[in-house]
């Protein structure tokens, strides 16, 4: 049945029957709650129930929809209410059965889940126990590794101390041998026969070689302990290469040409001249040692990197070369590539590791490429000037011919004093030698010298105590004192040397170095004396 225009479309159904049976009030109320429209009429024994329900909007016509509803009702058959109720009961029972089955399935799934949870908890407990056991093992292993690391560190420190002590003890007698040989070979010394001169030359050369090895060992020990620092000064690269050329020319074999360029018009180089000399000398001598034919060539170039000039020293040779699996190992200390080419070749395996350490201290790098049978190429790259963020070392001064009147030398080593005597003769007009330190103060008071040279390592009173006594005595406090020592500069207690004007190593003492130290401004009470004050490095030689 159609609804009035403007109202929602309503589906109505009218049921009629005869007889005394009528629907109960509860059924009518239920129908009223479920449906939008309900109406019950009873008259002359005929009953009628009209129900209606609003229909959703649809594109079909209302007549067509009503016809479909009539057809559905006709197909439902002529069922009595009891039959309808039985059908509904069966459907309800079937739904309850399905619900019960679902409930049992849910209970089964819950039981399985609970069993799974028990397994997970057991597995978690087992894994936790294993993890705790593993952690205990890791902690024990870590403690063991820490102990091994400590032992290795102590062993390394002991090795470094051994190198330093042995090198230090060897350096003094080797210096004496070299100095005595030079005195005998000097032009103003007593004449020697040709055979004696040749033998003394061999002694001097062997001593210089031994001294270079000792200095390398000492510098490696210093580098490992962090006490080897570069002394940055303006460097005459042309002179440095000229000295290298003269030093290494004799190492070249017959048929091998050594090519070291004569550089001109290069940027100013501010570096440690001694370290750079040793780097290039080690690399070039290594090439000469294993090149039997062809040449060993050094090229010098410059590059601009981030606005800063860099020097690139490249050494190439036509020697035997190094296998690829050995090229990293040659930088291990004391390692030498095995092979017949090593027979009869001197060396300790320190050259390349030492050169790489020094290149790093100069702010650069050393790299090596090689191919067996095709030679080796070593590239050394260093900055032309130190990093602007770090202070530049002042260039060394000159002695300017300073010559003092009288000196007092306090040293208990007669060999060193004998070697030092001609050097001091060019610095002072009068030199007084004191070999017993306990007499030094009396001699200095009596002589009133212009300066005093004191050795640190002496029987009591040592140089530290003697310097303290002189600084407290009004009669001697004004006298300049220069400390001489063969002790490593890093081991000197400079807090006890504030009264000293300078500290000089005993190695390679020259009149210029001593005169320059004496010409320095007096040290104030709070001024720590400079290490190796007035020191002028000589390429190829080591300072202490």
C-alpha positions in Angstrom: 0.0 0.0 0.0 1.2 3.4 -1.0 1.8 6.2 1.5 0.6 9.8 1.1 2.8 12.1 -0.9 5.7 13.6 1.1 5.8 10.8 3.7 8.2 7.8 3.7 6.9 4.7 1.8 5.3 2.2 4.2 4.8 -1.5 3.7 1.5 -2.7 5.2 0.2 -6.3 5.7 -3.4 -7.1 6.8 -4.2 -10.4 8.5 -7.8 -11.6 9.0 -9.2 -14.7 10.7 -12.4 -16.0 12.3 -12.8 -17.6 15.6 -12.5 -16.9 19.2 -8.7 -16.8 19.4 -7.2 -13.4 19.6 -3.5 -12.2 19.9 -2.4 -11.5 23.5 -1.5 -8.1 24.7 2.2 -9.1 25.0 2.3 -10.2 21.4 0.7 -6.9 20.3 3.1 -4.9 22.4 6.0 -6.8 20.9 4.7 -6.2 17.4 4.4 -2.5 18.3 8.0 -2.3 19.4 9.3 -4.1 16.4 7.2 -2.4 13.7 6.5 1.2 12.8 2.7 0.6 12.5 0.3 -1.8 14.2 -3.5 -1.9 14.4 -5.9 -4.6 15.6 -9.6 -4.7 14.9 -12.3 -7.2 16.0 -16.0 -7.0 14.9 -18.8 -9.6 14.2 -16.5 -12.5 15.0 -13.9 -11.4 12.4 -10.5 -10.3 13.5 -8.0 -8.2 11.6 -4.4 -7.2 12.3 -2.7 -4.6 10.2 1.1 -4.1 10.6 3.4 -1.7 8.7 7.1 -0.9 8.3 8.8 2.0 6.6 10.8 1.0 3.6 14.2 2.3 2.7 14.5 4.5 -0.4 14.5 2.5 -3.6 14.5 3.2 -7.3 11.8 0.6 -7.9 8.1 1.4 -8.1 6.0 0.9 -5.0 3.5 -1.4 -6.9 6.4 -3.7 -8.0 7.7 -3.9 -4.5 4.3 -4.8 -3.1 3.9 -7.5 -5.7 7.2 -9.1 -4.8 6.1 -9.1 -1.1 2.8 -10.9 -2.0 4.6 -13.5 -4.0 6.9 -14.2 -1.1 4.0 -14.6 1.2 2.2 -16.9 -1.2 5.4 -19.1 -1.4 5.6 -19.4 2.3 2.6 -21.8 2.2 -0.4 -22.1 4.4 1.4 -22.8 7.8 -0.3 -22.7 11.1 1.1 -20.8 13.9 2.0 -24.0 15.7 3.9 -25.2 12.7 5.7 -21.9 12.4 6.6 -22.1 16.1 8.0 -25.6 15.7 10.2 -24.4 12.7 11.4 -21.5 14.8 12.2 -23.8 17.7 14.2 -26.1 15.4 16.1 -23.1 14.1 16.7 -21.9 17.6 17.9 -25.3 18.7 20.2 -25.5 15.7 21.6 -22.1 16.6 22.1 -23.2 20.2 23.9 -26.3 19.0 26.2 -24.3 16.8 26.8 -21.9 19.7 27.7 -24.8 22.0 30.1 -26.2 19.4 31.7 -22.8 19.0 32.0 -22.6 22.8 33.7 -26.0 23.0 36.0 -25.0 20.1 36.9 -21.8 22.0 37.6 -23.8 25.1 39.9 -26.2 23.2 41.7 -23.2 21.6 42.1 -21.7 25.0 43.6 -24.9 26.4 46.0 -25.1 23.5 47.0 -21.5 24.0 47.6 -22.1 27.7 49.7 -25.1 26.8 51.6 -23.0 24.3 52.1 -20.3 26.9 53.6 -22.8 29.3 56.0 -23.9 26.6 57.0 -20.3 25.8 57.6 -19.6 29.5 59.7 -22.8 29.8 61.7 -21.8 26.7 62.1 -18.2 28.0 63.4 -19.6 31.3 65.8 -21.9 29.5 67.1 -19.1 27.2 67.4 -16.7 30.2 69.5 -19.3 32.0 71.7 -19.8 29.0 72.0 -16.1 28.4 73.0 -15.6 32.0 75.6 -18.3 31.7 76.9 -16.8 28.5 77.1 -13.3 30.1 79.1 -14.8 32.9 81.5 -16.3 30.4 81.7 -13.0 28.5 82.5 -11.2 31.7 85.2 -13.7 32.6 86.6 -13.5 29.1 86.5 -9.7 29.2 88.4 -9.8 32.5 90.9 -12.2 31.0 91.3 -10.0 27.9 91.8 -6.9 30.1 94.5 -8.7 32.0 96.2 -9.8 28.8 96.0 -6.2 27.5 97.6 -5.0 30.7 100.4 -7.6 30.4 100.9 -6.6 26.8 101.1 -2.9 27.7 103.6 -3.6 30.5 105.6 -5.8 28.1 105.6 -3.0 25.5 106.6 -0.4 28.1 109.4 -2.7 29.3 110.5 -3.1 25.7 110.5 0.6 25.2 112.4 1.2 28.4 114.9 -1.4 27.4 115.4 0.2 24.0 115.8 3.6 25.6 118.2 2.5 28.3 120.4 0.4 26.0 120.4 3.1 23.3 121.3 5.7 25.9 124.1 3.6 27.4 125.5 2.8 23.9 125.4 6.4 22.7 128.1 7.8 25.0 130.8 5.3 24.2 130.0 5.4 20.5 130.2 9.2 20.5 133.6 8.9 22.2 134.8 6.5 19.5 133.6 8.7 16.7 135.0 11.9 18.3 138.4 10.2 18.9 138.5 9.0 15.4 137.8 12.5 14.1 140.5 14.0 16.3 143.0 11.5 14.9 141.9 12.3 11.3 141.9 16.0 11.8 144.3 18.0 9.7 146.1 19.5 12.7 146.6 16.1 14.4 149.8 14.0 14.3 150.3 12.6 10.9 149.1 9.0 10.3 150.3 6.5 7.8 148.0 5.8 4.9 147.0 2.4 6.3 146.3 4.0 9.7 144.3 6.7 8.1 142.2 4.1 6.2 141.7 2.1 9.4 140.6 5.2 11.4 138.2 6.1 8.5 136.7 2.6 8.8 136.4 3.1 12.6 134.7 6.5 12.2 132.4 5.2 9.5 131.4 2.1 11.5 130.9 4.2 14.6 128.7 6.6 12.6 126.6 3.7 11.3 126.3 2.3 14.9 125.4 5.7 16.2 122.7 6.1 13.6 121.2 2.7 14.6 121.3 3.6 18.2 119.6 6.9 17.5 116.9 5.1 15.5 116.3 2.7 18.4 116.1 5.6 20.8 113.8 7.6 18.6 111.5 4.6 18.1 111.3 4.3 21.9 110.6 8.0 22.2 107.9 7.8 19.5 106.2 4.8 21.2 106.2 6.6 24.6 105.0 9.9 22.9 108.2 11.8 23.8 109.5 12.4 20.3 108.5 15.8 19.1 109.5 17.6 15.9 111.7 20.7 16.1 110.1 22.9 13.4 112.5 25.3 11.7 112.9 26.9 8.3 114.8 24.2 6.3 117.1 24.7 3.3 115.9 21.9 1.1 118.5 22.3 -1.5 121.3 21.9 1.1 119.5 19.0 2.7 119.3 17.1 -0.7 122.9 18.0 -1.4 124.1 16.4 1.8 121.9 13.4 1.1 123.5 13.1 -2.3 127.0 13.1 -0.8 126.1 10.7 2.0 124.4 8.0 -0.1 126.5 8.2 -3.3 128.9 5.6 -1.8 126.1 3.1 -1.2 125.2 2.8 -4.9 126.5 -0.4 -6.5 128.2 -0.5 -9.8 125.7 0.0 -12.6 123.2 1.7 -10.3 122.6 5.5 -10.7 121.5 7.6 -7.8 119.4 10.6 -9.0 118.7 13.3 -6.3 117.5 16.6 -7.9 118.9 20.1 -7.2 115.7 21.9 -6.4 115.2 25.6 -7.0 112.2 28.0 -6.7 110.2 25.9 -4.2 108.0 27.2 -1.4 109.6 27.7 2.0 109.8 24.5 4.0 109.3 24.7 7.8 109.8 21.2 9.3 112.2 19.2 11.4 115.3 19.0 9.3 116.8 16.0 11.1 113.5 14.0 10.9 113.0 14.7 7.2 116.6 13.8 6.5 116.2 10.5 8.2 113.0 9.7 6.4 114.5 10.3 3.0 117.8 8.6 3.9 116.1 5.5 5.1 113.9 5.3 2.0 116.7 6.0 -0.4 119.2 3.6 1.3 116.5 0.9 1.2 116.2 1.4 -2.5 119.9 1.3 -3.0 120.3 -1.8 -0.9 118.0 -3.9 -3.1 118.7 -2.4 -6.5 121.5 -4.2 -8.5 120.9 -2.6 -11.9 119.2 0.6 -13.1 118.6 3.6 -10.9 117.2 5.0 -7.7 115.5 8.3 -8.3 114.1 10.9 -5.9 111.7 13.5 -7.3 110.4 16.5 -5.4 107.1 18.2 -6.1 104.6 20.5 -4.5 100.8 20.4 -4.3 98.2 22.8 -3.0 95.8 21.2 -0.5 93.0 23.3 1.0 95.1 26.5 0.5 98.2 25.0 2.1 101.3 23.9 0.1 102.5 20.4 0.6 105.8 18.8 -0.5 105.7 15.3 -2.1 109.0 13.3 -2.1 108.7 10.3 -4.4 111.4 7.6 -4.4 111.4 5.0 -7.2 113.8 2.2 -7.9 114.3 -0.6 -10.4 115.0 -3.2 -7.7 113.6 -6.6 -6.8 110.3 -5.2 -5.6 108.1 -6.5 -2.8 105.3 -9.1 -3.0 101.8 -7.8 -2.3 101.3 -9.9 0.8 104.5 -8.5 2.3 103.9 -4.8 1.6 102.1 -4.2 4.9 104.5 -6.3 6.9 107.5 -4.3 5.9 106.2 -1.6 8.2 106.4 -3.9 11.2 109.4 -3.3 13.5 112.3 -5.7 13.0 110.5 -7.5 10.1 112.5 -8.3 7.0 111.2 -9.9 3.8 112.6 -13.4 3.6 114.5 -14.4 0.5 118.0 -14.8 -0.9 118.2 -11.1 -1.6 118.5 -10.5 2.2 121.7 -12.5 2.4 124.7 -10.3 3.1 122.5 -7.2 3.4 122.9 -5.3 6.7 119.8 -4.0 8.4 117.5 -4.4 11.4 114.1 -4.0 9.9 113.6 -0.6 11.5 114.1 1.6 8.5 110.6 1.8 7.0 108.7 1.6 10.3 110.9 4.3 11.6 110.5 6.5 8.5 106.7 6.1 8.6 106.6 7.2 12.3 108.7 10.2 11.5 106.6 11.2 8.5 103.5 11.0 10.8 105.2 13.2 13.4 105.9 15.8 10.7 102.1 15.9 9.9 102.4 13.8 6.7 102.1 10.2 5.4 104.4 7.6 3.9 102.9 5.1 1.4 104.5 2.3 -0.5 103.6 0.5 -3.8 105.6 -2.2 -5.3 105.6 -5.1 -7.8 108.1 -8.0 -7.7 110.7 -7.6 -10.4 109.5 -4.1 -11.3 110.8 -2.0 -8.4 109.3 -0.1 -5.5 107.8 3.4 -5.2 107.7 5.2 -1.9 105.8 8.5 -1.6 106.4 10.8 1.4 103.9 13.7 1.7 104.5 16.5 4.4 103.0 20.0 4.8 105.3 22.8 3.8 104.4 24.6 7.0 103.0 23.4 10.3 99.3 23.7 10.9 98.4 27.3 11.7 96.6 26.2 14.8 99.8 24.9 16.4 102.6 27.3 17.4 105.6 27.5 15.0 109.0 26.9 16.5 111.2 29.9 16.3 114.1 29.6 13.9 117.5 28.9 15.5 119.7 31.8 16.1 123.3 32.1 15.5 126.3 32.4 17.8 127.5 35.6 16.1 131.0 34.9 17.2 130.3 35.1 20.9 133.4 34.4 22.9 133.5 34.5 26.6 136.4 35.0 29.0 136.5 32.0 31.3 134.6 28.8 31.8 134.4 26.2 34.5 133.5 22.7 33.4 132.2 20.3 36.0 132.1 16.7 34.7 133.4 13.4 36.1 133.8 11.7 32.6 137.5 12.3 31.6 136.9 11.0 28.1 134.1 13.4 27.4 136.1 16.3 28.9 139.1 15.5 26.7 136.8 15.5 23.6 135.1 18.7 24.8 138.4 20.5 25.4 139.2 21.6 21.8 135.5 22.7 21.4 135.6 24.9 24.5 139.0 26.3 23.4 137.1 28.0 20.5 134.5 29.4 22.9 136.4 30.7 25.9 139.9 32.1 26.6 140.3 30.1 29.8 138.7 26.8 30.7 138.9 25.2 34.2 138.1 21.6 34.5 136.6 20.1 37.7 136.2 16.3 37.9 135.0 16.0 41.5 131.6 17.7 42.0 132.2 18.3 45.7 135.0 20.7 44.9 133.0 22.6 42.2 131.5 25.3 44.4 134.9 26.2 45.9 136.5 26.4 42.5 133.7 28.5 41.0 133.9 30.9 44.0 137.6 31.2 43.5 137.6 31.5 39.7 134.5 33.7 39.3 134.1 32.5 35.7 131.9 34.1 33.1 129.9 30.8 32.8 129.7 27.3 34.1 129.0 24.0 32.3 127.7 21.3 34.6 127.0 17.6 34.0 123.8 16.3 35.5 124.8 12.6 36.2 127.6 12.7 38.7 128.4 11.1 42.1 126.8 13.1 44.9 126.3 16.0 44.8 124.9 15.6 41.3 124.2 18.4 38.8 120.7 19.1 40.2 122.1 19.7 43.8 125.1 21.6 42.5 122.8 23.9 40.5 120.6 24.5 43.5 123.6 25.4 45.7 125.0 27.9 43.1 121.6 29.5 42.7 121.2 30.1 46.5 124.8 31.5 47.0 124.8 35.3 46.5 128.4 35.0 45.2 127.5 32.6 42.4 123.8 33.1 41.7 124.5 35.6 38.9 126.9 33.3 37.0 125.2 31.8 33.9 125.0 28.0 34.0 124.5 25.6 31.1 123.6 22.0 31.8 125.2 19.2 29.8 123.6 15.8 29.9 123.5 12.5 28.0 120.2 11.7 29.6 117.1 11.7 27.3 115.6 15.2 27.3 112.2 13.7 28.3 113.7 12.2 31.4 115.2 15.5 32.7 113.4 17.1 35.6 113.2 20.6 34.3 111.4 21.9 37.4 114.8 21.6 39.2 116.7 23.4 36.4 115.0 26.8 36.5 118.3 28.5 37.3 120.0 27.0 34.2 120.3 29.1 31.1 120.1 26.2 28.8 120.1 22.4 28.6 122.4 20.8 26.0 122.8 17.2 25.0 126.3 15.9 25.0 125.9 14.5 21.4 127.5 16.6 18.7 128.4 19.6 20.9 129.8 22.4 18.7 131.3 25.8 19.5 128.3 27.4 17.9 125.8 25.5 20.1 127.7 26.3 23.3 128.2 30.0 22.3 124.5 30.4 21.4 123.5 28.9 24.7 125.8 31.3 26.6 124.4 34.2 24.5 120.8 33.6 25.5 119.0 36.0 27.9 119.3 35.0 31.5 116.6 32.8 32.8 114.3 34.3 35.3 113.2 32.6 38.5 110.1 31.3 37.0 111.5 30.4 33.6 112.0 26.8 32.6 115.1 26.4 30.5 114.4 25.4 26.9 115.2 21.8 25.8 118.4 21.9 23.8 118.4 25.7 23.8 120.3 27.1 20.9 120.5 23.7 19.2 121.1 23.7 15.5 120.3 20.3 13.9 122.7 18.9 11.4 121.0 16.7 8.8 121.7 13.1 9.3 122.8 13.5 12.9 120.7 13.0 16.0 120.4 15.3 19.0 119.9 14.1 22.5 
